[in-house]
Amino acid sequence: MELLIFALVTQVFLIGTTASLSAFDAPWNRTSSTIYGGASAASGDGRSFNSIDACWRASGDWEQNRMRLADCGVGFGRETTGGKGGEYYVVTDEGDDAEEPAPGTLRYGVIQMRPLWIVFARDMTITLQNELIFTSDKTVDGRGAQVHIAYGPCFTIQYVENVIVHGLHIHDCRPGDAGRVRSSTDHIGYREGSDGDAVSVFGSRNIWIDHNYFSSCADGLVDVIHASTAITISNNYFCNHNKVMLLGHNDAYSADKAMRVTVAFNRFGPGLIQRMPRCRFGYFHVVNNEYEGWGEYAIGGSASPTIISEGNKFVASSSEKQVTKRDCTSCSWQGWTWASIGDTFLGGAYFVESGATIDDPNSDNLISANTFNPSMTAAAGVLDCSKGRPC
């Protein structure tokens, strides 16, 4: 009976009638959230949050005002609003058809040509038939359900703007096959096959990737390339993967000078090897993240990127101590601006700086950094959000 109600509500949303989530009662029964200490920002119940989470989690009424999240971005992607102001679309069907998606599926929602705030009726694992190609002005919001995108191709955010991806487990992504994939309600195109990234951002702007779990994919976990800019990657938990995060296409693609990316409040957990992130050409603020070791390096790059590492906690592995790596065999990397400001180094970790001195990084980086505190990353990953309870 509940599924029938969800299907009917989904159809109402799709024909353009605005509705509130209070119009139905989803089976979102999770346990209460963890109470943890720290000092970024505190709520009335004694919990502490980083600056993003303090904006929406402290009120405790997330399910009544999901779109408040869109007001809480920081950094270069701070103006991303996703589907705010649009209708709610409820995913009721975990199936997928890459060419002719059915109403109620995730793909049917993301290809609509208008703002949508996409939520999930229940816990589900979605194995995509081929890469999922977004249109602009979408939020995919997994709060209140345990949603896994896994065991098939995953997300492609290409030549669009204003997308939020929040609260998903994205793991074990596989390459896509060559073939036809629908990218909007009025376009099906031939695709040569995706690489197996969890999230691939290509030629896009105003993208916010927040509070997700990433691991064990065929290629990268988050790749941002081809002059994508105004990007924030925050509050995610990364683990068990080799090439974690690529920011910049290749050393010949100078259009990536336009890239501006903030990497904030993430937890880089066990089993990671490199690219946390790896950067090219652009301007990158890596702020208040926690690194639990690395197999080769944590932060690296080539083609003269500007990298500001600020207020991070680096715990070296038993064998690899240097945080940084420059891919540069015949260039003068000493002129590249790589700065460490207020970072914490443990286990012998160290950061090799270079280039110009940064006197006031926050004026350019658009986020105010503090000395690392455990509360900044304690809730990294998918939050435990229960209906009627604070996240």
KEKE-3310 file (N, C-alpha, C; in steps of 0.2 Angstrom, whole numbers, plus 5000, padded with zeros to 4 digits):
npx = (5004:5010:5019:5011:5005:5017:5020:5009:5010:5023:5019:5011:5019:5027:5019:5019:5013:5016:5021:5022:5034:5027:5016:5015:5020:5035:5043:5055:5065:5078:5091:5095:5106:5124:5131:5143:5159:5168:5172:5167:5154:5140:5125:5109:5107:5119:5127:5141:5146:5153:5155:5146:5137:5131:5123:5111:5109:5107:5095:5086:5074:5075:5068:5056:5060:5069:5075:5082:5095:5102:5105:5117:5130:5148:5164:5171:5160:5149:5137:5129:5113:5106:5091:5083:5068:5061:5050:5047:5053:5050:5060:5055:5057:5070:5075:5082:5083:5093:5090:5075:5069:5059:5045:5047:5060:5077:5084:5074:5071:5082:5084:5074:5069:5069:5070:5072:5070:5076:5072:5071:5061:5063:5075:5087:5096:5104:5108:5115:5111:5118:5130:5124:5117:5116:5104:5104:5101:5097:5095:5101:5096:5099:5095:5087:5085:5094:5104:5112:5122:5129:5139:5138:5139:5141:5139:5138:5141:5139:5143:5133:5125:5123:5121:5118:5124:5120:5122:5123:5128:5141:5149:5160:5159:5157:5165:5155:5146:5148:5135:5118:5112:5100:5100:5092:5075:5072:5083:5093:5109:5123:5135:5152:5156:5158:5171:5171:5171:5166:5159:5159:5164:5162:5166:5157:5148:5146:5144:5140:5146:5142:5143:5144:5147:5162:5170:5181:5180:5181:5189:5192:5186:5180:5181:5185:5185:5190:5189:5179:5171:5169:5166:5162:5168:5164:5163:5163:5166:5180:5187:5198:5203:5212:5216:5210:5204:5204:5208:5207:5211:5222:5240:5241:5229:5225:5214:5209:5214:5204:5198:5191:5191:5185:5190:5184:5182:5182:5184:5198:5200:5205:5216:5218:5227:5233:5231:5223:5218:5224:5230:5228:5234:5223:5215:5215:5208:5211:5204:5203:5202:5203:5216:5220:5233:5242:5246:5255:5255:5247:5242:5244:5251:5252:5258:5258:5248:5239:5239:5232:5234:5225:5223:5222:5222:5235:5240:5253:5257:5265:5276:5275:5279:5279:5267:5265:5267:5275:5272:5284:5296:5305:5303:5301:5296:5297:5292:5278:5264:5262:5255:5256:5245:5243:5241:5240:5252:5256:5264:5276:5273:5275:5275:5279:5282:5281:5284:5275:5272:5257:5247:5234:5224:5210:5203:5203:5199:5186:5181:5181:5194:5198:5209:5212:5199:5192:5178:5175:5176:5170:5157:5158:5154:5139:5125:5116:5100:5085:5067:5058:5068:5084:5097)
npy = (4994:5006:5008:5010:5022:5030:5030:5036:5049:5052:5053:5064:5074:5075:5080:5093:5098:5106:5100:5095:5087:5083:5078:5064:5049:5042:5027:5029:5025:5026:5025:5036:5050:5052:5059:5071:5078:5094:5109:5118:5123:5124:5116:5118:5106:5102:5096:5097:5105:5106:5121:5119:5109:5115:5124:5118:5106:5108:5113:5102:5099:5093:5085:5092:5103:5101:5108:5118:5114:5119:5131:5131:5129:5131:5138:5138:5132:5138:5144:5135:5128:5118:5108:5118:5126:5120:5106:5091:5075:5058:5044:5028:5016:5005:5000:5002:5009:5014:5020:5022:5027:5023:5031:5035:5030:5033:5038:5044:5055:5063:5067:5076:5092:5103:5111:5100:5092:5078:5063:5048:5034:5023:5012:5007:4998:5004:4998:5004:5004:5010:5024:5037:5052:5069:5082:5100:5109:5100:5091:5077:5068:5059:5058:5050:5038:5023:5023:5015:5017:5007:4993:4995:5006:5024:5041:5054:5071:5082:5096:5104:5114:5118:5107:5096:5083:5072:5062:5049:5032:5028:5016:5003:5005:5003:5002:5010:5003:5005:5013:5019:5032:5040:5058:5068:5073:5075:5070:5057:5050:5043:5035:5032:5024:5025:5028:5022:5029:5036:5048:5059:5074:5086:5099:5108:5118:5126:5115:5104:5092:5082:5074:5060:5043:5035:5022:5010:5009:5007:5017:5033:5041:5054:5064:5079:5089:5097:5111:5113:5122:5132:5123:5113:5100:5091:5085:5071:5053:5044:5029:5014:5013:5017:5029:5043:5057:5067:5083:5092:5090:5086:5088:5097:5103:5118:5126:5122:5131:5139:5133:5132:5125:5119:5108:5101:5097:5083:5066:5056:5040:5023:5013:5020:5027:5037:5054:5064:5078:5076:5089:5101:5116:5125:5133:5128:5125:5116:5111:5109:5095:5077:5066:5049:5042:5037:5028:5032:5046:5061:5074:5080:5086:5094:5104:5117:5121:5131:5127:5127:5122:5120:5120:5106:5089:5078:5062:5052:5037:5021:5020:5030:5047:5060:5072:5078:5078:5081:5080:5082:5083:5090:5104:5119:5118:5125:5137:5135:5139:5132:5130:5127:5130:5132:5118:5101:5089:5072:5057:5058:5065:5077:5092:5099:5115:5128:5142:5158:5167:5165:5177:5180:5169:5166:5177:5175:5161:5159:5153:5152:5146:5135:5130:5112:5102:5088:5087:5092:5083:5072:5068:5064:5057:5047:5053:5048:5049:5050:5050:5062:5064:5073:5074)
npz = (5000:5004:4994:4983:4986:4986:4973:4966:4972:4966:4953:4953:4957:4945:4935:4938:4949:4964:4979:4997:5007:5019:5014:5014:5022:5024:5026:5035:5045:5056:5067:5081:5079:5082:5096:5098:5103:5101:5093:5082:5079:5089:5094:5102:5109:5113:5104:5092:5077:5061:5050:5039:5043:5054:5049:5045:5052:5066:5069:5069:5061:5049:5040:5037:5031:5019:5009:5015:5016:5004:5006:5013:5008:5006:5002:4986:4979:4984:4980:4975:4972:4968:4967:4973:4976:4966:4963:4974:4970:4971:4972:4969:4963:4961:4949:4932:4916:4903:4891:4891:4904:4917:4925:4942:4944:4948:4937:4929:4936:4936:4923:4920:4914:4923:4939:4952:4968:4973:4982:4992:4993:5002:5009:4997:4984:4970:4954:4941:4923:4914:4913:4923:4918:4922:4921:4923:4939:4950:4965:4973:4986:4999:5012:5026:5021:5017:5004:4991:4977:4966:4959:4946:4931:4936:4941:4930:4928:4917:4907:4913:4926:4944:4953:4967:4976:4988:5003:4999:4997:4987:4978:4972:4958:4940:4924:4910:4896:4879:4870:4868:4878:4888:4890:4893:4894:4880:4873:4867:4867:4859:4868:4872:4882:4900:4912:4924:4936:4952:4953:4940:4935:4922:4913:4920:4932:4948:4957:4971:4981:4994:5010:5007:5005:4998:4989:4982:4967:4949:4943:4946:4962:4964:4950:4943:4930:4914:4914:4924:4937:4952:4963:4977:4988:5000:5017:5015:5016:5012:5007:5005:4991:4976:4966:4971:4970:4956:4950:4937:4920:4910:4908:4897:4895:4896:4899:4911:4920:4924:4934:4951:4966:4981:4994:5008:5025:5024:5027:5024:5024:5029:5018:5006:4993:4984:4977:4984:4985:4967:4958:4944:4936:4941:4955:4972:4987:5001:5015:5032:5033:5036:5037:5036:5034:5019:5004:4994:4992:4998:4994:4978:4962:4945:4932:4937:4948:4960:4977:4992:5008:5022:5039:5040:5046:5046:5046:5045:5036:5040:5032:5022:5022:5017:5013:5001:4983:4968:4951:4940:4930:4922:4925:4934:4948:4960:4959:4960:4969:4983:4998:5016:5029:5046:5047:5055:5059:5061:5066:5059:5047:5034:5024:5009:5005:4993:4981:4981:4996:5006:5013:5017:5015:5016:5011:4997:4996:5001:5012:5029:5039:5052:5066:5065:5072:5080:5078:5066:5056:5061:5058:5045:5029:5026:5034:5048:5048:5054:5053:5061:5070:5074:5062)
capx = (5000:5014:5023:5006:5005:5023:5020:5004:5013:5028:5016:5008:5025:5030:5015:5020:5010:5020:5019:5027:5035:5023:5010:5016:5024:5039:5046:5062:5067:5085:5093:5097:5113:5129:5133:5151:5162:5172:5171:5166:5148:5136:5118:5106:5107:5126:5131:5145:5146:5157:5151:5141:5132:5128:5118:5105:5107:5106:5088:5082:5068:5077:5063:5051:5063:5075:5079:5087:5102:5104:5108:5122:5136:5154:5169:5169:5153:5144:5131:5125:5107:5103:5084:5079:5062:5057:5046:5050:5052:5052:5062:5051:5059:5077:5077:5085:5084:5097:5086:5069:5068:5052:5043:5049:5067:5082:5086:5069:5071:5088:5084:5069:5072:5067:5073:5069:5074:5075:5072:5070:5055:5065:5082:5088:5103:5102:5113:5113:5112:5124:5131:5118:5119:5112:5103:5105:5096:5095:5098:5099:5096:5098:5094:5081:5086:5101:5104:5118:5123:5134:5140:5137:5141:5139:5136:5141:5139:5143:5140:5127:5126:5119:5119:5120:5124:5121:5119:5123:5134:5143:5155:5160:5157:5161:5164:5149:5147:5146:5128:5114:5110:5096:5103:5087:5069:5072:5089:5097:5115:5128:5141:5157:5157:5161:5178:5170:5171:5160:5156:5163:5161:5165:5164:5151:5150:5141:5142:5142:5146:5142:5141:5143:5152:5165:5175:5182:5178:5186:5193:5192:5180:5178:5185:5183:5190:5188:5187:5174:5173:5164:5165:5164:5168:5164:5159:5163:5171:5183:5191:5199:5204:5219:5216:5204:5201:5207:5205:5211:5211:5229:5245:5240:5223:5226:5208:5208:5216:5198:5195:5191:5188:5186:5189:5183:5178:5181:5189:5201:5201:5210:5216:5219:5234:5235:5226:5218:5217:5229:5228:5232:5232:5218:5216:5212:5208:5210:5204:5200:5201:5207:5220:5222:5238:5242:5251:5260:5255:5241:5241:5249:5249:5257:5255:5258:5242:5239:5236:5232:5232:5224:5219:5220:5226:5239:5243:5257:5257:5271:5281:5275:5278:5278:5261:5265:5270:5274:5274:5288:5303:5309:5300:5303:5290:5298:5288:5271:5261:5259:5256:5253:5244:5239:5240:5243:5256:5257:5267:5281:5270:5277:5272:5285:5279:5284:5280:5273:5269:5250:5246:5227:5221:5203:5200:5202:5197:5179:5179:5186:5197:5201:5214:5208:5196:5189:5171:5175:5175:5167:5151:5160:5151:5132:5123:5111:5095:5078:5061:5056:5074:5089:5102)
capy = (5000:5012:5009:5013:5029:5034:5030:5041:5055:5054:5056:5071:5079:5075:5084:5100:5101:5107:5096:5095:5080:5081:5075:5057:5046:5037:5022:5031:5023:5025:5026:5043:5052:5052:5065:5071:5085:5098:5117:5122:5127:5120:5117:5118:5100:5100:5093:5101:5104:5111:5126:5117:5106:5120:5128:5114:5100:5110:5114:5096:5098:5092:5082:5097:5108:5098:5112:5122:5112:5122:5138:5130:5128:5135:5138:5140:5130:5140:5147:5129:5127:5112:5109:5122:5130:5115:5101:5085:5069:5053:5038:5022:5010:5005:4998:5007:5008:5019:5024:5024:5026:5023:5036:5033:5028:5039:5041:5048:5061:5067:5069:5081:5098:5108:5110:5094:5089:5070:5059:5041:5031:5018:5010:5003:4998:5005:4996:5007:5000:5014:5030:5042:5059:5074:5089:5106:5111:5094:5089:5070:5069:5052:5058:5046:5031:5020:5022:5013:5017:5002:4987:4996:5013:5028:5047:5059:5078:5085:5102:5107:5118:5118:5100:5094:5076:5072:5057:5042:5027:5026:5012:4997:5008:4999:5006:5009:5001:5009:5013:5024:5034:5046:5063:5073:5071:5075:5068:5051:5050:5037:5036:5027:5020:5028:5025:5018:5034:5036:5054:5062:5081:5087:5105:5110:5123:5126:5108:5102:5085:5083:5069:5054:5038:5033:5017:5004:5010:5005:5022:5038:5042:5060:5067:5086:5090:5101:5118:5113:5127:5133:5116:5111:5093:5092:5080:5064:5048:5040:5023:5008:5015:5020:5036:5045:5063:5071:5089:5094:5085:5083:5094:5101:5106:5124:5129:5121:5137:5142:5129:5134:5119:5118:5102:5103:5093:5076:5061:5051:5035:5018:5010:5025:5027:5044:5059:5067:5077:5078:5095:5104:5122:5129:5136:5123:5126:5110:5114:5105:5088:5072:5061:5043:5039:5036:5023:5035:5053:5064:5080:5081:5089:5095:5110:5124:5123:5134:5123:5130:5117:5124:5117:5099:5084:5073:5056:5048:5029:5019:5020:5036:5052:5066:5073:5081:5075:5085:5077:5087:5080:5095:5110:5123:5118:5129:5143:5134:5141:5126:5133:5124:5135:5129:5111:5097:5084:5067:5051:5060:5068:5084:5096:5103:5121:5131:5148:5164:5167:5167:5181:5180:5164:5166:5182:5172:5154:5160:5149:5153:5140:5135:5124:5106:5099:5081:5088:5094:5077:5066:5065:5064:5052:5047:5054:5043:5053:5047:5054:5065:5065:5077:5070)
capz = (5000:5004:4988:4978:4988:4984:4965:4965:4974:4962:4947:4954:4956:4938:4931:4939:4955:4970:4985:5002:5010:5024:5011:5014:5028:5021:5031:5036:5053:5057:5074:5082:5077:5087:5099:5098:5105:5097:5094:5076:5080:5094:5094:5108:5112:5115:5098:5089:5070:5056:5048:5034:5046:5059:5045:5044:5056:5072:5070:5070:5058:5042:5035:5036:5027:5016:5005:5019:5014:4998:5009:5018:5005:5008:4997:4979:4976:4990:4977:4972:4976:4966:4965:4977:4973:4962:4966:4976:4966:4975:4969:4972:4959:4960:4942:4928:4909:4901:4886:4892:4911:4920:4931:4949:4945:4949:4930:4926:4939:4935:4916:4919:4912:4927:4945:4956:4974:4972:4988:4991:4997:5006:5008:4991:4980:4963:4950:4935:4917:4911:4917:4925:4916:4925:4919:4928:4944:4953:4971:4974:4993:5002:5019:5028:5018:5015:4997:4988:4970:4966:4955:4939:4930:4941:4940:4925:4928:4911:4904:4917:4932:4949:4955:4973:4977:4996:5007:4996:4997:4980:4978:4967:4951:4935:4917:4906:4890:4873:4868:4869:4885:4888:4895:4895:4891:4873:4869:4868:4863:4859:4873:4871:4888:4905:4915:4931:4941:4956:4951:4935:4934:4916:4909:4923:4937:4954:4959:4978:4983:5002:5015:5004:5006:4992:4990:4978:4960:4944:4941:4952:4966:4962:4945:4941:4924:4908:4916:4929:4942:4957:4965:4984:4989:5008:5022:5012:5018:5006:5009:5001:4984:4974:4964:4975:4967:4951:4949:4931:4915:4909:4908:4891:4895:4900:4901:4918:4924:4927:4940:4958:4970:4988:4997:5015:5031:5022:5030:5020:5028:5027:5011:5001:4990:4981:4974:4989:4978:4963:4955:4938:4933:4944:4962:4976:4994:5004:5021:5038:5031:5041:5033:5040:5030:5012:5001:4990:4994:5000:4990:4973:4956:4940:4928:4941:4952:4967:4982:4999:5013:5028:5045:5040:5050:5042:5050:5040:5037:5043:5027:5018:5027:5014:5011:4994:4977:4962:4945:4937:4928:4919:4926:4940:4953:4966:4958:4961:4975:4987:5005:5022:5034:5052:5047:5060:5056:5065:5063:5054:5041:5032:5018:5006:5002:4987:4978:4985:5003:5006:5019:5019:5010:5016:5006:4990:4996:5002:5018:5035:5041:5059:5068:5065:5078:5078:5077:5059:5052:5065:5054:5037:5026:5025:5040:5051:5048:5056:5052:5067:5074:5071:5059)
cpx = (5004:5017:5018:5005:5011:5022:5015:5007:5018:5025:5013:5014:5027:5025:5015:5016:5015:5017:5024:5028:5031:5016:5010:5020:5028:5042:5053:5063:5074:5086:5095:5104:5117:5130:5140:5153:5166:5170:5170:5160:5144:5129:5115:5106:5114:5130:5135:5146:5151:5152:5145:5135:5128:5122:5111:5103:5105:5099:5084:5076:5070:5072:5057:5054:5070:5079:5083:5094:5105:5107:5114:5129:5142:5159:5167:5163:5148:5137:5127:5119:5103:5095:5080:5074:5058:5053:5050:5048:5055:5054:5059:5053:5066:5079:5080:5085:5087:5094:5079:5067:5061:5051:5044:5056:5071:5083:5080:5069:5076:5088:5079:5072:5069:5070:5069:5073:5072:5077:5070:5065:5057:5072:5082:5095:5101:5109:5111:5115:5118:5125:5125:5120:5114:5110:5104:5099:5093:5099:5096:5101:5094:5096:5087:5081:5093:5101:5111:5117:5129:5133:5138:5140:5138:5137:5141:5138:5142:5139:5134:5130:5121:5116:5122:5119:5125:5118:5118:5129:5135:5149:5154:5157:5161:5160:5158:5151:5145:5139:5124:5111:5106:5099:5098:5081:5068:5078:5092:5103:5119:5134:5146:5159:5161:5167:5177:5172:5165:5156:5161:5160:5165:5162:5158:5153:5144:5139:5145:5141:5147:5139:5139:5148:5155:5170:5175:5178:5183:5191:5194:5186:5177:5183:5182:5187:5186:5185:5181:5176:5167:5161:5167:5163:5169:5160:5159:5168:5173:5187:5192:5199:5211:5219:5210:5201:5206:5204:5210:5212:5218:5234:5245:5234:5223:5220:5206:5211:5210:5196:5196:5187:5190:5185:5189:5179:5178:5186:5191:5204:5206:5210:5216:5226:5237:5229:5221:5218:5224:5226:5232:5229:5228:5220:5212:5213:5206:5210:5200:5198:5205:5210:5223:5228:5237:5247:5256:5261:5248:5239:5246:5247:5254:5254:5254:5251:5243:5235:5237:5229:5231:5220:5218:5224:5229:5242:5247:5256:5264:5277:5281:5274:5277:5271:5260:5269:5269:5277:5277:5295:5308:5306:5303:5297:5291:5294:5280:5269:5258:5260:5252:5252:5240:5238:5243:5246:5258:5261:5273:5279:5274:5275:5278:5281:5284:5280:5279:5270:5262:5249:5239:5223:5213:5200:5199:5198:5189:5177:5184:5188:5199:5206:5209:5206:5192:5182:5170:5174:5172:5161:5152:5156:5143:5130:5117:5105:5088:5073:5059:5062:5079:5094:5108)
cpy = (5006:5013:5012:5020:5033:5035:5035:5048:5057:5056:5063:5076:5080:5079:5091:5102:5101:5104:5096:5088:5078:5078:5067:5055:5041:5033:5024:5030:5021:5027:5033:5044:5052:5059:5066:5078:5088:5105:5121:5126:5122:5121:5117:5112:5097:5097:5099:5100:5108:5116:5125:5114:5110:5123:5125:5109:5102:5111:5108:5094:5097:5090:5087:5102:5106:5103:5118:5120:5116:5129:5137:5128:5133:5134:5140:5138:5132:5142:5141:5128:5121:5112:5113:5126:5126:5111:5095:5080:5063:5047:5032:5016:5010:5002:5004:5005:5014:5023:5026:5023:5027:5028:5032:5030:5034:5042:5046:5055:5066:5070:5074:5088:5104:5107:5105:5093:5082:5067:5052:5038:5026:5016:5006:5003:4998:5003:4999:5003:5003:5020:5034:5049:5064:5079:5094:5106:5105:5094:5081:5069:5062:5052:5054:5039:5029:5018:5021:5014:5013:4996:4988:5003:5018:5035:5051:5066:5081:5091:5104:5111:5117:5111:5099:5086:5075:5065:5050:5038:5025:5022:5006:4999:5004:5003:5005:5006:5006:5008:5019:5025:5040:5051:5068:5070:5071:5073:5061:5051:5044:5039:5030:5023:5025:5024:5021:5023:5034:5043:5058:5069:5084:5094:5108:5115:5123:5119:5107:5095:5084:5077:5063:5049:5035:5028:5013:5004:5008:5010:5027:5038:5048:5063:5074:5088:5095:5107:5118:5118:5128:5127:5116:5103:5093:5086:5073:5060:5044:5035:5018:5009:5018:5027:5039:5051:5066:5077:5092:5088:5082:5090:5099:5105:5113:5128:5127:5126:5140:5139:5132:5128:5120:5111:5102:5098:5086:5072:5056:5046:5029:5016:5014:5026:5034:5048:5061:5074:5077:5083:5097:5111:5127:5131:5131:5124:5119:5111:5110:5098:5083:5067:5055:5039:5039:5031:5026:5043:5055:5069:5080:5085:5090:5102:5116:5125:5127:5130:5126:5125:5120:5121:5110:5095:5079:5068:5052:5040:5027:5020:5027:5042:5059:5067:5075:5077:5079:5081:5082:5085:5085:5102:5113:5123:5122:5136:5142:5136:5135:5128:5128:5129:5132:5122:5107:5091:5079:5061:5052:5063:5075:5086:5100:5109:5124:5138:5153:5163:5169:5171:5180:5175:5165:5171:5179:5165:5154:5155:5151:5147:5141:5130:5118:5104:5093:5082:5090:5089:5071:5063:5065:5057:5052:5048:5049:5048:5049:5052:5056:5066:5070:5072:5070)
cpz = (5000:4998:4983:4980:4985:4976:4963:4966:4969:4955:4947:4954:4949:4934:4933:4945:4961:4976:4991:5004:5015:5021:5012:5020:5025:5027:5032:5044:5054:5065:5075:5081:5083:5090:5100:5100:5100:5097:5087:5077:5084:5093:5101:5112:5114:5109:5095:5081:5066:5054:5043:5038:5051:5056:5045:5049:5063:5074:5071:5066:5050:5037:5033:5031:5024:5012:5008:5017:5009:5001:5013:5015:5007:5002:4990:4976:4981:4987:4974:4976:4973:4964:4969:4974:4968:4966:4969:4971:4970:4971:4973:4969:4959:4954:4938:4921:4906:4895:4887:4899:4913:4925:4938:4950:4945:4942:4928:4930:4937:4927:4915:4918:4916:4934:4949:4962:4974:4979:4987:4996:5003:5005:5001:4988:4973:4959:4943:4928:4913:4915:4917:4923:4918:4920:4925:4933:4947:4960:4971:4982:4996:5009:5021:5025:5017:5008:4994:4980:4969:4961:4948:4937:4935:4938:4935:4926:4923:4908:4907:4923:4937:4951:4962:4974:4985:4999:5004:4997:4989:4980:4973:4960:4946:4929:4914:4899:4884:4871:4869:4876:4884:4893:4896:4892:4884:4869:4872:4864:4863:4863:4871:4877:4894:4908:4921:4937:4945:4954:4946:4934:4928:4913:4913:4929:4942:4955:4967:4979:4991:5005:5011:5006:4999:4993:4984:4971:4955:4942:4947:4956:4964:4957:4943:4936:4919:4910:4920:4934:4947:4960:4973:4985:4997:5011:5020:5016:5013:5010:5004:4993:4982:4972:4966:4971:4962:4950:4943:4926:4913:4908:4902:4890:4899:4902:4908:4923:4927:4933:4947:4962:4977:4991:5005:5019:5029:5026:5025:5024:5026:5020:5005:4999:4988:4979:4979:4990:4974:4958:4949:4937:4938:4951:4967:4983:4997:5012:5026:5036:5036:5036:5037:5037:5023:5010:4998:4992:4995:4995:4984:4967:4951:4937:4932:4944:4958:4972:4989:5004:5019:5033:5044:5045:5046:5047:5045:5042:5039:5038:5023:5022:5023:5011:5004:4989:4971:4956:4940:4936:4925:4919:4933:4945:4959:4965:4959:4968:4979:4995:5010:5027:5040:5051:5053:5057:5062:5062:5058:5048:5040:5025:5015:5002:4996:4985:4983:4991:5003:5013:5021:5014:5010:5012:4999:4991:4998:5007:5023:5038:5049:5060:5068:5072:5076:5076:5069:5054:5055:5061:5047:5035:5026:5033:5042:5052:5049:5055:5059:5072:5071:5068:5063)
residu = (MET:GLU:LEU:LEU:ILE:PHE:ALA:LEU:VAL:THR:GLN:VAL:PHE:LEU:ILE:GLY:THR:THR:ALA:SER:LEU:SER:ALA:PHE:ASP:ALA:PRO:TRP:ASN:ARG:THR:SER:SER:THR:ILE:TYR:GLY:GLY:ALA:SER:ALA:ALA:SER:GLY:ASP:GLY:ARG:SER:PHE:ASN:SER:ILE:ASP:ALA:CYS:TRP:ARG:ALA:SER:GLY:ASP:TRP:GLU:GLN:ASN:ARG:MET:ARG:LEU:ALA:ASP:CYS:GLY:VAL:GLY:PHE:GLY:ARG:GLU:THR:THR:GLY:GLY:LYS:GLY:GLY:GLU:TYR:TYR:VAL:VAL:THR:ASP:GLU:GLY:ASP:ASP:ALA:GLU:GLU:PRO:ALA:PRO:GLY:THR:LEU:ARG:TYR:GLY:VAL:ILE:GLN:MET:ARG:PRO:LEU:TRP:ILE:VAL:PHE:ALA:ARG:ASP:MET:THR:ILE:THR:LEU:GLN:ASN:GLU:LEU:ILE:PHE:THR:SER:ASP:LYS:THR:VAL:ASP:GLY:ARG:GLY:ALA:GLN:VAL:HIS:ILE:ALA:TYR:GLY:PRO:CYS:PHE:THR:ILE:GLN:TYR:VAL:GLU:ASN:VAL:ILE:VAL:HIS:GLY:LEU:HIS:ILE:HIS:ASP:CYS:ARG:PRO:GLY:ASP:ALA:GLY:ARG:VAL:ARG:SER:SER:THR:ASP:HIS:ILE:GLY:TYR:ARG:GLU:GLY:SER:ASP:GLY:ASP:ALA:VAL:SER:VAL:PHE:GLY:SER:ARG:ASN:ILE:TRP:ILE:ASP:HIS:ASN:TYR:PHE:SER:SER:CYS:ALA:ASP:GLY:LEU:VAL:ASP:VAL:ILE:HIS:ALA:SER:THR:ALA:ILE:THR:ILE:SER:ASN:ASN:TYR:PHE:CYS:ASN:HIS:ASN:LYS:VAL:MET:LEU:LEU:GLY:HIS:ASN:ASP:ALA:TYR:SER:ALA:ASP:LYS:ALA:MET:ARG:VAL:THR:VAL:ALA:PHE:ASN:ARG:PHE:GLY:PRO:GLY:LEU:ILE:GLN:ARG:MET:PRO:ARG:CYS:ARG:PHE:GLY:TYR:PHE:HIS:VAL:VAL:ASN:ASN:GLU:TYR:GLU:GLY:TRP:GLY:GLU:TYR:ALA:ILE:GLY:GLY:SER:ALA:SER:PRO:THR:ILE:ILE:SER:GLU:GLY:ASN:LYS:PHE:VAL:ALA:SER:SER:SER:GLU:LYS:GLN:VAL:THR:LYS:ARG:ASP:CYS:THR:SER:CYS:SER:TRP:GLN:GLY:TRP:THR:TRP:ALA:SER:ILE:GLY:ASP:THR:PHE:LEU:GLY:GLY:ALA:TYR:PHE:VAL:GLU:SER:GLY:ALA:THR:ILE:ASP:ASP:PRO:ASN:SER:ASP:ASN:LEU:ILE:SER:ALA:ASN:THR:PHE:ASN:PRO:SER:MET:THR:ALA:ALA:ALA:GLY:VAL:LEU:ASP:CYS:SER:LYS:GLY:ARG:PRO:CYS)
# end
